[in-house]
Amino acid sequence: MEFASVLIRNSRRMDTVFTKMLAVQTQSGLGRAMNRMEEEMDEIIFMLDQMDLANKKRNIKLITDLVKEGYELLSIYSICCDQLLEKRLKREEQ
């Protein structure tokens, strides 16, 4: 239950930060938002790692699947951040 609570809290924060990243107009604001996003992602990765370690002995499929899905969702957020940065860089070059 503790793992789930922390994951939910950090996921909500990450979503809020990502929404702010989309609205930020300045380079410094984007940098701050990216740093915050990285912090939230690091927290989630840590918790997913802890869940995976705790599940090694029991090997509960539901938890294994949750960890896998968590990493896949983080990957999607990471790709979105990369695309956002790429779009911003193209816009600045014009």
PyMOL commands that set and color helices and strands:
alter all, ss='L'
color gray80, all
select helices_A, chain A and resi 2-23+27-54+61-93
alter helices_A, ss='H'
color red, helices_A
deselect
rebuild
show_as cartoon
